[in-house]
Amino acid sequence: RILEIRPGDAPSHWRKVEQVKAIVDKSMGFAQSGRKKEEDDAGMTCYLYIAKRRVVGLLVVKRIHRAYRLHEPPGANKPEKNKNT
């Protein structure tokens, strides 16, 4: 089954998300940031995949309000010419 935890849900649900997230972060080698937890969690929705009474998956979704185009090297968008013609 999949559980959705949204902003405003019970604090006990968010504590479980934080426990799972800490395990995942440590396994993946993510460093702890000096930022406040509230800044990072604002607008965040989490999905926990539960199988046999264990959390086996975690998806964290955060809406972004502004995106920036990545710098592309010159010529990256030019289509390749067919060498056979």
Secondary structure, DSSP 8 states (H G I E B T S, - for coil): -EEEE-TTS-HHHHHHHHHHHHHHHHHHT----SS-HHHHHTTEEEEEEEETTEEEEEEEEE--S--------TTTTS----TT-
